[in-house]
Amino acid sequence: MLNIDWKGRAINRRFENKKLNKRIKELIISRDSWKEKAIERKAGIIHLKRQVKLIKKNIQKIIEV
């Protein structure tokens, strides 16, 4: 009969699972913060585009006068 160290393997597996779960949490946080950053960046770009459009409109009015 084979002499397998089940207790040692179980302990190693438990530590490995803890590390994997920690890494999964890190990736989820990273992914979520990436989404939030992208949304904020998009909102900022939309705001800047509106400002540019308004500035162009004002410049056009000044040129016409």
N, C-alpha and C positions, 0 to 999 in steps of 0.2 A: 504494500500500500504506500502511496505517495505521502510524504510529510510536507503538507502545504501550510505555510504560516498565514492562516486566514486573518488572525487578529492584526498582524502587521500590515497586511494588504488592505484591510478595512480602514485602518488608521491613515495610511497613505492616501487612499481613495477619498476619505473625508477631507483631508487637507487640500487635495486637488480640487474637490468640489467647492470648497470654501473660496479658493483662489479664482475658480471659474465664475462663481456667483458674484464675487467682488468685481471682476473684470466686466461682467455683463452689466452690472449697475453703473460702472464708469462709462461704458459705451452708451447706455440709455441716456445718462445725463448729458454726455457730449452731444449725442444726436439731438436731444431736445433743445439744448442751448444753441445748436447750429440752426435749427428751425427758427427759433426766436430771433437770432441775429439776422438771418436772411429776411424775415418779415420786417424787422426794424429798418434794415438797409433799403428794402423796397419802398417802405413808407417814406423814408428820407429822400429817395430818388424822386418819388411822385411829388413830394413837397417842393423839391428844387426845380423840377420841370414846370410846376405851376408858377413859381417865382420868375423863372426865365421867360415864360409866356407873358406874364404881367409886365416885365421889364421891356420886352420887345414891343408890346402894345403901347406902353408909355413913350418909348423912343419914337415909334411911328407917329404918335400924336404930336410930339415935339417937332418932328420933321415937317409935318403938314402945316403947322402954325407958322 
